[in-house]
Amino acid sequence: MKMRTEHFTVEQSQPGVRLDTFLRVKFPDTSRGAMQRLIEEGQVRVNGKPTKPTHNPRAGEQIEVHWPEAKPAVAQPEKIPLDILFEDKSLLVLNKTAGIVVHPAAGHSDGTLVNALLHHCEGSLSGIGGVVRPGIVHRLDKETSGCLVVAKNDETHLALSEQFAAREVKKIYHALVCGEPARKTGEIQAAIARHATKRKRMTAVPDGEGRAAHTSYRILEHLYAATLMEAQIHTGRTHQVRVHFQFLGHPLVGDETYGAKQNKKVTALTGYTAPRVMLHARELTFVHPRTNKEMRFEAPLPEDFLAALKLLRVKN
């Protein structure tokens, strides 16, 4: 099997951090489980020797990661319309449609964004995400619409992943939330972990019990029984915006998972029932890996979001 190898030096000792966790931060597109398998298979070496996932990285250590070459994609190309905001030889930025799954998974083997990308790019996508997620640097939930960047080659993928890991990518969302937050602006800093019993859900937990998560927000418009919010996420945790606004006491409109009770109240007051979780990735700003220029993209609000605003404004 062909391998691609990366070498780097640990700049600062990490006495309380496991090697698999350390590498997960450096390569955020690779799951912790996948990283653990690489370590256990001897594909990660410290100072030239295989090690364990529990190893604590020390300053000056030489780490090499051997990445297996991506296998031919299992997903098949499909001619699915794409709303492309920008495209060149290195990457493309999409305005993702709500309702489309980003990559194949259980129950979604076709009709995904990856299927559409394989057709559009004719196979010219980075292989780092593996056979399931070629080109996918980051993801949006099925029901979330808006800006998404895709890498066409491994060099671009790695460079973008480093920007995401270093929190250098600016990600701004627009969201409709139930009720009205007390403050016009604010910061939410609450760690996020998987729910103890409901494994498909995430939850806010005390510091030290989950992964640190930080969201800034401001009110854009007061509506009837709801509020239009702008949220900037400084970290990229699963369901972060949804969990953090639930933590604030104002879950997203349409979010039955994190705010069923509050959504019933919105429907009772307005007669409006959201068709999905009303969350839109409005802006995405990053530095282009090849040109080194800052690039900012904005995805217009989709029709269902505009319809919700119109209805809730009429009621105001």
Residue, then its C-alpha position, 0 to 999 in steps of 0.5 A: m500500500k502506498m503511503r504519504t508521510e508527514h513530518f513535524t517537530v513538537e514545539q511545546s510539551q503537552p504533559g496532560v494531552r494524549l498523542d491521539t488527542f494532540l494529533r486530532v487537533k492538528f488534523p481536525d479532518t481525521s476522527r480520533g478513532a481513525m487516528q488511534r487506529l493509525i497509532e496502533e498500526g504503527q503508522v505514527r512514530v515518535n523519534g522513529k519508533p511506534t508509540k501508544p495513543t496515551h503518549n504525552p508529546r514532549a518538546g523536540e520530539q520528531i513525529e511522523v504520520h504515515w497516511p495510507e493512500a486514499k482508495p478509489a471513492v466508493a460514492q458514485p458521481e451524481k448529477i446534482p445541482l450545486d450553488i457555487l460561490f467560487e471555484d478555481k483549481s485548488l478549491l471551491v466554495l458552495n452555498k449548501t442547500a438545506g436538506i442535503v447530507v454532506h457525505p455518505a453515511a448509514g442511511h445516506s449512501d447516495g444523493t449527498l454533497v460528495n456524490a455531487l462533487l464527484h460529478h462536478c469535479e470529475g474526481s479531482l478532489s483531495g483524498i485526505g478525507g478517505v473514500v467517504r469524504p473526499g475533499i471535505v475539509h469541514r461539514l454542515d449538518k443536513e438541515t443547515s444551509g450556507c457556506l462550505v469550502v471544499a479542497k480539490n487537492d491534498e495540499t489545499h486540504l492540509a492548509l485549510s485544515e491547519q487554518f481551521a485547527a488554529r481558529e483562523v477561519k471566520k465562521i458567521y451564522h444567522a439563526l432564528v431562536c425561540g424567544e428573546p435573549a436578555r442581552k443584545t450581545g454576548e459570549i457563550q463559553a461552555a464545553i460540549a460533550r456527547h450526551a450521556t444517554k442520548r448518543k446522537r445529541m450533544t450537551a453543554v458540560p462543566d469545563g474539563e468534562g468536554r471540549a472547550a467551545h466559544t460562540s459570540y452572538r448579537i441580536l440582528e432583529h426582534l421578531y414575534a416570539a423569536t429573534l434573528m441572531e448572528a453567531q460567530i463560532h470560534t471553535g467548531r464543535t458538533h452542533q455548537v450553535r444549537v447546543h449553545f443557544q439551548f444553553l442560553g435558554h433560546p434554542l433554534v426555531g425548528d430544532e425539535t432535538y434541542g428545543a421541542k417545548q420552546n418550538k411548540k410555544v412559537t407555533a402556538l403564538t404564531g401559527y408558524t412551524a419551521p420546516r427545518v432547523m433555522l440555521h444558515a452559514r452566512e459568511l466564511t473567511f479564510v486565506h487562500p492556500r495558493t494565493n495567500k490572499e484573504m477571501r470572504f464569502e457570503a451566502p444569501l439567506p434561502e427562501d425558507f429562511l426569508a419566508a420565516l422572517k416575513l411571517l414573523r415580521v407580519k406578526n410583530 
